[in-house]
Amino acid sequence: MLVDDLVSVVVPVYDDYFRFEMTMRALLKHKCQQPFEIIVVNDGGTDRIRQCLEGIKCLTGDSVVGLQYHWLGPATEEFRAAATRNLGLKAAMGARTVFLDCDTVPAAGCLDAHLGAPESALLGLRRRVHMDDVNDLALPIVSEGWYEAHVWAEDERTRPPFDKAYQALPGGPEPHIVFWSCNLSLPTKAVMDIGGFDEAYVGWGGEDEDLGIRLVKTGMEIHRTNSTVYHLDHPARTPRTASQLLQVTRNQGIVRNGGPLEQIQPRHL
């Protein structure tokens, strides 16, 4: 059974330990009006991810009521973003699930901004921190002011060609185009009922736009929210570009999963 006043935060990760640790340090200390659990899903990476969590879970603040860790299975050639997020979704105990990435640091109020619209999907923004600045950063002491001072680019959805679709939400003709999972929240049961993310998508991108298409077909509204994360830039992780993946999503049709996702038992650290 899902818990109405609990938020589940799913963070997929492979072996980007440095950015992952910065994300987790901020998330473990994050304040939210509702209690939340954190679900980390390791896509075939080494045990160093679990060890990192064990080392920093002492930072857990009052809002965090659970820290789960799941391992998807042996590594494959490309990051299995869809399958990784689905595993986290199946382990979620909250009625609302927030998806972040392992290279996105939540700003103050990030999770609070995802509350208050239980039947809708909410899209938050990301602000990009330059890769050179991230690589030069020394842990563990990082303030939000540091991230703010090193932002070099705003979310691409606020600029052409995505800006018109983004500004038009919820009534635009193609809201799924700006349906990105780097800072996204959804009603957990509604997404599980349609099979979650399509696991035919591998690599980076495409699986979230596809989910947006399918949710719109169910009648779900997609809204913007002022939730913000700081994206810690990194080298490209896939040979394909976002534009290529978007064309696949829009032109080849929708490949559905086999059926609704089934809940699994949580695995707490």
C-alpha positions as CSV (number, residue, x, y, z in Angstrom):
1,M,0.0,0.0,0.0
2,L,1.2,3.5,-0.9
3,V,1.4,6.1,1.9
4,D,-0.5,9.3,1.1
5,D,1.7,11.8,3.0
6,L,5.0,10.2,1.9
7,V,7.1,11.3,-1.0
8,S,9.5,8.9,-2.7
9,V,12.6,10.3,-4.4
10,V,14.2,8.0,-7.0
11,V,17.8,8.5,-8.0
12,P,19.3,6.2,-10.7
13,V,23.1,6.0,-10.8
14,Y,25.9,4.1,-12.5
15,D,29.5,4.8,-11.4
16,D,29.7,8.6,-11.3
17,Y,30.7,8.6,-7.6
18,F,31.7,12.3,-7.4
19,R,28.6,13.9,-8.7
20,F,26.4,11.2,-7.0
21,E,27.9,12.1,-3.7
22,M,27.3,15.8,-4.1
23,T,23.7,15.0,-5.1
24,M,23.2,12.7,-2.1
25,R,24.8,15.1,0.4
26,A,22.3,17.8,-0.5
27,L,19.4,15.4,-0.7
28,L,20.0,13.8,2.7
29,K,20.0,17.2,4.3
30,H,17.1,18.6,2.3
31,K,14.1,20.0,4.2
32,C,10.5,19.2,3.0
33,Q,7.0,19.9,4.4
34,Q,6.3,16.1,4.0
35,P,8.5,13.2,5.0
36,F,10.3,11.6,2.1
37,E,12.3,8.5,1.4
38,I,15.3,8.2,-0.9
39,I,15.6,5.3,-3.3
40,V,19.0,4.8,-5.0
41,V,19.1,2.3,-7.9
42,N,22.5,1.2,-9.1
43,D,22.5,0.3,-12.8
44,G,25.1,-2.5,-12.6
45,G,27.8,-0.3,-11.2
46,T,30.3,-1.3,-8.5
47,D,29.6,-1.7,-4.8
48,R,31.4,1.7,-4.3
49,I,28.0,3.4,-4.7
50,R,26.5,1.5,-1.7
51,Q,29.7,2.2,0.2
52,C,29.3,5.9,-0.5
53,L,25.8,5.8,0.8
54,E,26.9,4.0,4.0
55,G,29.5,6.6,4.5
56,I,27.3,9.7,4.3
57,K,23.9,8.5,5.5
58,C,24.8,10.0,8.9
59,L,23.9,13.4,7.3
60,T,20.2,12.4,7.2
61,G,17.9,15.2,8.3
62,D,14.5,15.1,9.9
63,S,12.6,15.0,6.7
64,V,14.2,11.8,5.4
65,V,12.4,8.7,6.9
66,G,14.0,6.0,4.8
67,L,17.0,5.3,2.5
68,Q,16.7,2.4,0.1
69,Y,19.4,0.9,-2.1
70,H,18.8,-1.5,-5.1
71,W,21.1,-3.0,-7.6
72,L,19.6,-3.6,-11.1
73,G,22.0,-6.3,-12.2
74,P,25.3,-6.7,-14.2
75,A,26.3,-3.7,-16.2
76,T,25.4,-3.4,-19.9
77,E,26.9,-1.3,-22.7
78,E,24.6,1.7,-22.2
79,F,22.9,3.2,-19.1
80,R,19.4,1.6,-18.6
81,A,17.7,4.7,-17.4
82,A,14.2,3.4,-18.0
83,A,14.7,0.1,-16.3
84,T,16.6,1.7,-13.4
85,R,13.8,4.2,-12.8
86,N,11.2,1.5,-13.0
87,L,13.0,-0.5,-10.3
88,G,12.9,2.5,-8.0
89,L,9.3,3.1,-8.8
90,K,8.4,-0.5,-7.9
91,A,10.1,0.0,-4.5
92,A,8.4,3.3,-3.8
93,M,6.2,3.6,-0.8
94,G,5.0,7.1,-1.3
95,A,1.9,8.2,-3.2
96,R,4.0,10.7,-5.1
97,T,7.4,9.9,-6.7
98,V,10.0,12.5,-7.6
99,F,12.6,11.5,-10.1
100,L,16.0,13.2,-9.9
101,D,19.3,12.3,-11.6
102,C,22.6,11.4,-9.9
103,D,24.1,14.6,-11.2
104,T,21.4,17.0,-10.0
105,V,21.7,18.8,-6.7
106,P,18.3,19.9,-5.3
107,A,18.0,23.6,-4.5
108,A,16.1,24.8,-1.3
109,G,12.4,24.1,-1.7
110,C,12.9,21.6,-4.5
111,L,10.7,18.9,-3.1
112,D,8.1,21.3,-1.6
113,A,7.5,22.6,-5.0
114,H,6.4,19.1,-6.1
115,L,3.6,19.0,-3.6
116,G,0.0,20.2,-4.0
117,A,-1.0,18.7,-7.3
118,P,-1.6,15.0,-6.5
119,E,-3.2,14.1,-9.7
120,S,-0.8,15.9,-12.1
121,A,2.7,15.5,-13.4
122,L,5.0,18.4,-12.4
123,L,8.1,19.5,-14.3
124,G,10.9,21.3,-12.5
125,L,13.8,23.2,-13.9
126,R,17.5,22.6,-13.9
127,R,20.3,25.1,-13.9
128,R,23.7,24.0,-15.3
129,V,27.0,24.2,-13.4
130,H,30.0,24.1,-15.7
131,M,32.0,20.8,-15.8
132,D,35.3,22.5,-15.2
133,D,34.0,24.0,-11.9
134,V,32.5,20.7,-10.8
135,N,35.8,18.8,-11.5
136,D,37.7,21.4,-9.5
137,L,35.4,21.2,-6.5
138,A,36.6,19.7,-3.3
139,L,34.1,17.8,-1.1
140,P,32.6,17.6,1.4
141,I,31.7,21.3,2.2
142,V,29.5,22.8,-0.5
143,S,26.9,25.5,0.0
144,E,24.0,26.2,-2.3
145,G,25.6,29.6,-2.8
146,W,28.5,27.9,-4.5
147,Y,26.2,26.2,-7.0
148,E,24.3,29.4,-7.6
149,A,27.5,31.3,-8.3
150,H,28.7,28.7,-10.8
151,V,25.6,28.4,-12.9
152,W,26.5,29.1,-16.6
153,A,23.3,28.1,-18.4
154,E,19.6,28.0,-17.7
155,D,17.3,25.1,-18.5
156,E,17.1,24.4,-22.3
157,R,13.3,24.4,-22.0
158,T,13.3,28.1,-21.4
159,R,14.9,28.7,-24.8
160,P,14.1,27.8,-28.5
161,P,13.1,25.3,-29.7
162,F,11.5,24.0,-26.5
163,D,10.3,27.3,-24.9
164,K,7.0,27.5,-26.7
165,A,5.9,24.0,-25.7
166,Y,7.1,24.6,-22.1
167,Q,5.4,28.0,-21.7
168,A,2.2,26.5,-23.2
169,L,1.7,23.8,-20.5
170,P,-0.8,22.3,-19.7
171,G,-2.7,23.2,-22.9
172,G,0.1,22.9,-25.5
173,P,-0.2,20.5,-28.5
174,E,2.9,18.5,-27.5
175,P,3.6,18.8,-23.8
176,H,5.6,15.5,-23.8
177,I,8.4,17.3,-25.7
178,V,9.4,19.0,-22.5
179,F,8.7,16.0,-20.2
180,W,12.2,15.5,-18.8
181,S,13.0,13.3,-15.9
182,C,15.9,15.2,-14.4
183,N,13.4,17.0,-12.0
184,L,10.0,15.4,-12.4
185,S,7.2,14.2,-10.1
186,L,4.2,11.9,-10.7
187,P,1.4,10.2,-8.9
188,T,3.0,6.8,-8.2
189,K,0.0,4.5,-8.9
190,A,-0.9,6.2,-12.1
191,V,2.5,5.7,-13.6
192,M,2.7,2.1,-12.3
193,D,-0.7,1.4,-13.9
194,I,0.6,2.2,-17.4
195,G,3.8,0.1,-17.0
196,G,6.2,2.9,-16.0
197,F,9.0,3.9,-18.4
198,D,9.4,1.9,-21.5
199,E,12.5,-0.3,-21.0
200,A,13.0,-0.7,-24.8
201,Y,14.8,2.7,-24.4
202,V,18.4,2.4,-23.4
203,G,21.1,5.1,-23.1
204,W,20.3,8.6,-22.2
205,G,17.0,10.2,-23.2
206,G,13.8,9.4,-25.0
207,E,12.2,7.2,-22.3
208,D,10.8,10.3,-20.5
209,E,9.3,11.9,-23.5
210,D,7.7,8.6,-24.4
211,L,6.2,8.4,-20.9
212,G,4.8,11.9,-21.3
213,I,3.1,10.9,-24.5
214,R,1.4,7.9,-22.8
215,L,0.4,10.0,-19.7
216,V,-1.2,12.6,-21.9
217,K,-3.3,9.9,-23.6
218,T,-4.6,8.9,-20.2
219,G,-5.8,12.5,-19.6
220,M,-3.2,13.4,-17.0
221,E,-2.3,17.1,-17.0
222,I,1.4,18.2,-17.0
223,H,2.3,21.5,-15.3
224,R,5.4,23.5,-14.6
225,T,6.7,24.1,-11.1
226,N,9.4,26.3,-9.7
227,S,11.3,23.4,-8.3
228,T,15.0,23.8,-9.2
229,V,18.0,21.5,-9.3
230,Y,21.6,22.3,-10.2
231,H,22.9,20.0,-13.0
232,L,26.6,19.1,-12.6
233,D,27.8,19.0,-16.2
234,H,29.8,16.0,-17.3
235,P,31.2,14.4,-20.5
236,A,28.6,12.8,-22.9
237,R,27.5,9.4,-21.7
238,T,26.0,8.1,-25.0
239,P,27.0,8.3,-28.7
240,R,23.4,9.4,-29.6
241,T,22.2,13.0,-29.2
242,A,19.1,14.1,-27.5
243,S,17.6,15.3,-30.8
244,Q,18.1,11.9,-32.3
245,L,16.4,10.2,-29.4
246,L,13.5,12.6,-29.5
247,Q,12.9,11.8,-33.2
248,V,12.8,8.1,-32.3
249,T,10.2,8.8,-29.7
250,R,8.0,11.0,-31.9
251,N,8.2,9.0,-35.1
252,Q,8.4,5.2,-34.4
253,G,5.3,5.0,-32.3
254,I,4.8,4.0,-28.7
255,V,6.2,0.7,-27.4
256,R,4.4,-0.3,-24.3
257,N,5.6,-2.4,-21.4
258,G,3.9,-5.7,-20.8
259,G,1.5,-4.5,-18.1
260,P,1.2,-2.6,-14.8
261,L,4.3,-2.6,-12.6
262,E,4.1,-4.7,-9.4
263,Q,5.3,-3.3,-6.1
264,I,8.4,-5.0,-4.6
265,Q,9.6,-5.0,-1.0
266,P,11.7,-2.0,0.0
267,R,15.4,-2.6,0.8
268,H,16.7,-0.2,3.4
269,L,20.3,0.5,4.2
